[in-house]
């Protein structure tokens, strides 16, 4: 059948049945008007808690940014959520489903850096924008990335810059021992930290990498003690953490210990950090601005708990998406979005951020904090010391995307 006859037949059907559902249940009017966003995150698997937080934050962020209308420039927004199960192969499969079958205009996510790595090439292939949140590995906005990818969250280099700035501000020329789990996570943080510390005039004198499933940390703690550092920087995630043994073996009494404040569940295991300093990406009483005030109030009312780190990240991603769509007057065309989002400033629960034009990595402030105990709170509480300016946190540009 000739192409012209197919088109004519299709138009006739549409004239007779203007509200007939097609393309997966979307009506003709919806296809014309809706802005479809694909939410791709860990709704099950080892990072399920992070993914569910991100989902709640994104949905709250859309509500906040659109004043409850869920529309931009008169166009309704609809989100289709897909679960990566925190498995890269599944993440790629679900991303293709969103891009190909559902025909989404924009994708937001995922939680895992491994999931993100698996899907990056798809956005160049399908010429659709990915707003990446909260996957944090540095290389995701490096040479392996592409011009369709924008990251609203921070990366590990920004975390490292914040930690280095705190340490050398306290002890100029500090000699630091790094204690981290063996593997991509631990080494992925240790390497940029070493570079950041040396750039600030400090020195890493020892790196101890324990097996991630270790239960006896005594040999590592002993070597750290023998090195006699000015600071011990601990990079850890997981239930089998070293905090208790570090306390029992006097490390907190004899040395300054610093780390990043993680999600609330992990803060419950860190009561030994009381009195030490560190940094945080987000804690609900640390960030002080109208966006965060709204988020804390609404999240507490709806979920009977304060928002956590990945809730904040999800909201930041939503605010970035809506800001871009407002500036394009509702156009979700990828090339229009790319040109709009390069250098674009957007609000978030931690303050204003902007996308760096060269590599599309968001630049943002982080927070220096002291770990404190608060009556009636079941976890160690980050207390604000100062906002670390985004220029002090800024990570090196790894790649420059063609315009």
C-alpha positions as CSV (number, residue, x, y, z in Angstrom):
1,X,0.0,0.0,0.0
2,X,1.3,3.4,-0.9
3,X,2.5,5.7,1.9
4,X,-0.1,8.4,0.9
5,X,-3.0,6.0,1.1
6,X,-1.8,4.8,4.6
7,X,-1.6,8.4,5.8
8,X,-5.1,9.2,4.4
9,X,-6.6,6.2,6.0
10,X,-5.0,7.0,9.3
11,X,-6.3,10.6,9.2
12,X,-9.8,9.4,8.3
13,X,-9.9,7.1,11.4
14,X,-8.7,9.9,13.6
15,X,-11.4,12.3,12.3
16,X,-14.1,9.7,13.0
17,X,-12.7,8.6,16.4
18,X,-10.9,11.7,17.8
19,X,-10.6,10.2,21.3
20,X,-9.8,6.6,20.4
21,X,-7.0,5.2,22.5
22,X,-3.8,4.0,20.8
23,X,-0.1,3.8,21.3
24,X,-0.3,2.0,24.7
25,X,-3.5,3.6,25.9
26,X,-2.7,7.3,25.2
27,X,-5.5,9.2,23.4
28,X,-4.8,11.4,20.4
29,X,-5.2,14.5,22.4
30,X,-2.8,13.2,25.1
31,X,-0.2,12.3,22.4
32,X,-0.3,15.8,21.1
33,X,-0.3,17.6,24.4
34,X,1.3,15.5,27.1
35,X,4.9,15.8,28.2
36,X,5.9,12.3,28.9
37,X,8.8,11.7,31.4
38,X,10.3,8.3,32.1
39,X,11.3,7.7,35.7
40,X,14.0,5.0,35.7
41,X,15.2,4.0,39.2
42,X,15.8,1.2,41.7
43,X,12.3,0.4,43.0
44,X,13.6,-3.0,44.0
45,X,17.1,-4.6,44.6
46,X,19.9,-3.5,46.8
47,X,19.3,0.2,46.2
48,X,15.5,0.1,46.6
49,X,15.4,2.6,49.5
50,X,17.4,5.1,47.5
51,X,15.2,4.7,44.4
52,X,12.0,5.0,46.3
53,X,13.3,8.2,47.9
54,X,14.2,9.6,44.5
55,X,10.7,8.7,43.2
56,X,9.0,10.5,46.1
57,X,11.2,13.5,45.7
58,X,10.7,13.8,42.0
59,X,6.9,13.7,42.3
60,X,6.9,16.2,45.1
61,X,9.3,18.4,43.0
62,X,6.9,18.4,40.0
63,X,4.1,19.4,42.3
64,X,6.1,22.2,43.8
65,X,7.5,23.5,40.5
66,X,4.1,23.5,38.8
67,X,2.2,24.9,41.8
68,X,0.2,21.7,41.9
69,X,-1.1,22.0,38.3
70,X,1.3,19.3,36.9
71,X,1.4,21.4,33.7
72,X,4.1,23.4,32.0
73,X,3.1,26.0,29.4
74,X,-0.4,24.5,29.3
75,X,0.9,21.0,28.6
76,X,0.2,18.2,31.2
77,X,3.1,16.2,32.6
78,X,2.8,12.5,33.0
79,X,5.5,10.2,34.5
80,X,6.0,6.5,33.6
81,X,8.1,4.7,36.2
82,X,10.2,1.7,35.4
83,X,12.2,-0.4,37.9
84,X,15.9,-1.1,37.0
85,X,16.0,-3.7,39.9
86,X,19.5,-2.3,40.4
87,X,20.7,-4.6,37.6
88,X,22.4,-2.9,34.6
89,X,21.0,-5.3,32.0
90,X,17.5,-4.7,33.3
91,X,18.2,-0.9,33.4
92,X,19.1,-0.9,29.7
93,X,16.0,-3.0,28.8
94,X,13.7,-0.7,30.7
95,X,15.3,2.4,29.3
96,X,14.7,1.1,25.7
97,X,11.1,0.4,26.7
98,X,10.6,4.0,27.8
99,X,12.4,5.5,24.8
100,X,11.0,3.2,22.1
101,X,7.6,1.8,23.2
102,X,6.4,4.6,25.5
103,X,8.1,7.4,23.5
104,X,9.0,9.5,26.5
105,X,10.4,13.0,25.9
106,X,12.8,13.0,28.9
107,X,14.2,10.3,31.2
108,X,15.2,10.9,34.8
109,X,17.4,8.6,36.9
110,X,18.9,6.1,37.6
111,X,20.0,5.3,41.2
112,X,23.0,3.1,40.5
113,X,26.1,4.3,38.6
114,X,26.4,0.9,37.0
115,X,22.8,1.2,35.8
116,X,23.6,4.7,34.4
117,X,26.7,3.4,32.6
118,X,24.6,0.8,30.9
119,X,22.1,3.3,29.5
120,X,24.2,6.3,28.6
121,X,24.7,5.5,24.9
122,X,20.9,5.0,24.4
123,X,20.3,8.8,24.7
124,X,22.6,9.6,21.9
125,X,21.0,6.9,19.8
126,X,17.4,7.9,20.5
127,X,18.3,11.7,20.7
128,X,16.5,12.1,24.0
129,X,17.6,14.0,27.1
130,X,18.6,12.1,30.3
131,X,18.5,14.0,33.6
132,X,20.8,11.9,35.7
133,X,20.0,11.6,39.4
134,X,21.4,10.4,41.8
135,X,24.1,8.2,40.2
136,X,27.4,9.8,41.3
137,X,30.4,8.2,39.6
138,X,32.7,10.8,38.1
139,X,33.0,9.1,34.7
140,X,29.3,9.5,34.0
141,X,29.9,13.1,33.0
142,X,33.3,12.3,31.5
143,X,34.5,11.1,28.1
144,X,32.0,8.2,28.2
145,X,29.0,10.6,28.4
146,X,27.3,12.4,25.6
147,X,25.7,15.8,24.9
148,X,22.2,14.4,25.8
149,X,23.1,13.7,29.4
150,X,22.7,16.3,32.3
151,X,23.4,15.4,35.9
152,X,21.5,17.4,38.6
153,X,23.3,15.6,41.5
154,X,26.8,16.0,42.7
155,X,29.6,13.5,41.9
156,X,32.4,11.9,43.9
157,X,34.9,14.5,42.9
158,X,32.7,17.2,44.4
159,X,32.4,15.2,47.6
160,X,36.2,14.8,47.7
161,X,36.7,18.5,47.2
162,X,34.4,19.3,50.0
163,X,36.1,16.9,52.4
164,X,39.6,18.2,51.4
165,X,38.5,21.8,51.9
166,X,37.3,21.0,55.4
167,X,40.4,19.1,56.5
168,X,43.0,21.7,55.3
169,X,40.9,24.5,56.7
170,X,41.2,22.9,60.1
171,X,44.8,21.7,59.7
172,X,46.8,23.3,56.9
173,X,49.1,20.8,55.2
174,X,47.3,17.9,56.9
175,X,48.6,14.4,56.7
176,X,45.6,12.1,56.1
177,X,45.0,8.4,56.3
178,X,42.2,7.1,54.1
179,X,40.1,4.1,55.3
180,X,37.7,2.6,52.7
181,X,36.3,-0.6,51.5
182,X,38.1,-2.4,48.7
183,X,36.4,-2.1,45.3
184,X,35.1,0.4,42.9
185,X,33.2,2.4,45.6
186,X,36.1,2.9,48.0
187,X,38.8,3.5,45.3
188,X,36.4,5.6,43.3
189,X,36.3,8.1,46.3
190,X,39.9,7.7,47.4
191,X,41.4,8.7,44.1
192,X,39.7,12.1,43.6
193,X,40.1,12.8,47.4
194,X,43.9,12.3,47.1
195,X,44.0,14.7,44.1
196,X,41.9,17.3,45.9
197,X,43.8,17.1,49.1
198,X,47.2,17.5,47.4
199,X,45.8,20.5,45.4
200,X,44.9,22.1,48.8
201,X,48.4,21.5,50.2
202,X,47.6,18.3,52.2
203,X,49.0,14.8,51.8
204,X,47.6,11.3,51.9
205,X,50.1,9.3,53.9
206,X,48.2,6.0,54.0
207,X,45.4,4.2,52.2
208,X,43.8,1.2,53.9
209,X,41.2,-0.8,51.8
210,X,39.4,-3.4,53.8
211,X,37.3,-6.2,52.2
212,X,33.7,-4.9,51.9
213,X,32.4,-7.9,53.9
214,X,35.1,-7.6,56.7
215,X,34.0,-8.0,60.3
216,X,37.4,-7.5,62.0
217,X,39.0,-4.2,61.3
218,X,41.8,-4.4,63.8
219,X,44.7,-4.8,61.4
220,X,43.6,-1.7,59.4
221,X,43.0,0.4,62.5
222,X,46.4,-0.6,63.9
223,X,48.2,0.5,60.7
224,X,46.3,3.8,60.7
225,X,47.3,4.4,64.3
226,X,51.0,3.6,63.6
227,X,51.0,6.1,60.7
228,X,50.0,8.9,63.2
229,X,48.0,11.0,60.8
230,X,46.5,14.4,61.5
231,X,43.1,13.2,60.1
232,X,41.5,9.9,59.3
233,X,39.1,10.1,56.4
234,X,36.6,7.2,56.4
235,X,34.7,6.2,53.3
236,X,32.2,3.5,54.0
237,X,28.7,2.2,53.1
238,X,27.1,-0.9,54.5
239,X,25.9,-2.5,57.7
240,X,29.3,-4.0,58.6
241,X,30.8,-0.6,59.2
242,X,34.0,0.0,61.3
243,X,32.7,2.7,63.6
244,X,32.3,0.6,66.7
245,X,35.7,-1.0,66.5
246,X,37.3,2.3,65.8
247,X,35.8,3.6,69.0
248,X,36.7,0.6,71.0
249,X,40.3,0.9,69.9
250,X,40.6,4.6,70.7
251,X,40.8,6.0,67.3
252,X,38.3,8.7,68.0
253,X,40.1,9.8,71.2
254,X,43.5,10.1,69.6
255,X,42.8,11.4,66.0
256,X,40.4,13.6,64.1
257,X,38.0,11.5,62.1
258,X,36.0,12.9,59.2
259,X,33.5,11.4,56.7
260,X,30.5,12.3,54.7
261,X,27.0,12.2,56.3
262,X,25.0,9.6,54.5
263,X,21.3,8.7,54.6
264,X,19.4,8.6,57.9
265,X,19.5,4.8,58.1
266,X,23.3,4.9,58.0
267,X,23.5,7.8,60.5
268,X,21.9,5.4,63.0
269,X,25.1,3.4,63.0
270,X,27.4,6.3,63.4
271,X,26.8,7.5,67.0
272,X,30.6,7.2,67.6
273,X,31.2,10.2,65.3
274,X,29.8,12.6,67.9
275,X,32.0,15.8,68.0
276,X,33.8,15.2,64.7
277,X,33.3,17.2,61.6
278,X,32.5,16.2,58.0
279,X,30.3,17.2,55.1
280,X,26.9,16.5,53.8
281,X,25.1,16.7,50.5
282,X,21.8,17.2,52.3
283,X,20.2,16.9,55.7
284,X,16.7,18.2,56.3
285,X,17.7,20.6,59.1
286,X,20.9,21.8,57.5
287,X,19.6,23.2,54.2
288,X,17.9,26.5,55.0
289,X,15.8,27.9,52.1
290,X,12.1,28.1,51.1
291,X,12.2,25.1,48.8
292,X,13.5,22.8,51.6
293,X,11.0,24.2,54.1
294,X,8.2,23.2,51.7
295,X,9.8,19.8,51.2
296,X,10.2,19.1,54.9
297,X,6.7,20.1,55.7
298,X,5.0,18.1,52.9
299,X,7.2,15.0,53.2
300,X,6.6,14.9,57.0
301,X,2.8,15.3,56.5
302,X,2.5,12.7,53.8
303,X,5.1,10.1,54.9
304,X,5.4,10.7,58.6
305,X,9.2,11.1,58.3
306,X,11.5,13.9,57.3
307,X,13.0,13.8,53.7
308,X,16.3,12.1,53.2
309,X,19.2,12.7,50.8
310,X,17.7,11.0,47.8
311,X,14.3,12.7,48.3
312,X,16.2,16.0,48.0
313,X,17.9,14.8,44.8
314,X,14.7,13.7,43.2
315,X,13.2,17.1,43.9
316,X,16.2,18.9,42.4
317,X,15.8,16.8,39.2
318,X,12.1,17.8,38.9
319,X,12.9,21.4,39.4
320,X,15.6,21.3,36.7
321,X,13.2,19.6,34.3
322,X,10.3,22.1,34.9
323,X,12.7,25.1,34.7
324,X,14.0,23.9,31.3
325,X,10.4,23.3,30.0
326,X,9.3,26.7,31.2
327,X,12.2,28.3,29.3
328,X,11.4,26.4,26.2
329,X,7.7,27.3,26.5
330,X,6.8,23.6,26.8
331,X,8.9,22.3,24.0
332,X,10.5,18.9,24.9
333,X,12.6,18.8,21.7
334,X,16.0,17.4,22.6
335,X,18.1,20.0,20.8
336,X,16.0,22.9,22.2
337,X,16.4,21.4,25.7
338,X,20.2,21.0,25.3
339,X,20.7,24.6,24.3
340,X,18.4,25.8,27.1
341,X,19.9,23.6,29.8
342,X,23.6,24.5,29.1
343,X,24.5,27.0,31.8
344,X,20.9,27.0,33.1
345,X,20.4,27.8,36.8
346,X,17.7,26.0,38.7
347,X,16.6,25.9,42.3
348,X,16.8,22.9,44.7
349,X,16.3,21.9,48.3
350,X,20.0,22.8,48.9
351,X,20.0,26.1,47.0
352,X,20.6,27.3,43.5
353,X,22.6,25.1,41.1
354,X,23.6,25.4,37.4
355,X,24.6,23.0,34.6
356,X,28.1,23.6,33.5
357,X,28.0,24.1,29.7
358,X,31.1,22.0,28.9
359,X,30.1,18.7,30.5
360,X,26.5,19.2,31.8
361,X,27.6,18.5,35.4
362,X,25.6,20.5,38.0
363,X,27.6,22.8,40.1
364,X,26.3,23.2,43.7
365,X,27.2,24.0,47.3
366,X,27.7,21.4,49.9
367,X,27.7,21.7,53.7
368,X,30.4,21.4,56.4
369,X,28.8,19.9,59.5
370,X,29.5,18.6,63.0
371,X,28.1,15.3,64.1
372,X,26.0,15.8,67.2
373,X,23.6,13.9,69.4
374,X,20.1,15.3,69.9
375,X,17.7,14.1,72.6
376,X,14.8,12.1,71.1
377,X,16.6,11.5,67.8
378,X,17.7,7.9,67.1
379,X,20.7,8.8,64.9
380,X,23.7,11.1,64.9
381,X,22.6,14.5,63.6
382,X,24.6,16.7,61.2
383,X,24.7,20.3,62.5
384,X,25.5,23.1,60.1
385,X,28.9,24.8,60.5
386,X,29.0,26.5,57.1
387,X,27.9,26.3,53.5
388,X,30.9,25.3,51.3
389,X,30.6,27.6,48.2
390,X,30.1,25.8,44.9
391,X,33.4,27.2,43.6
392,X,35.2,25.4,46.4
393,X,33.5,22.2,45.5
394,X,33.7,22.4,41.7
395,X,35.1,19.3,40.0
396,X,37.5,19.2,37.1
397,X,36.0,19.3,33.6
398,X,36.6,15.8,32.1
399,X,35.1,16.4,28.7
400,X,33.5,19.0,26.5
401,X,30.5,18.2,24.5
402,X,30.1,19.6,21.0
403,X,27.5,22.4,20.8
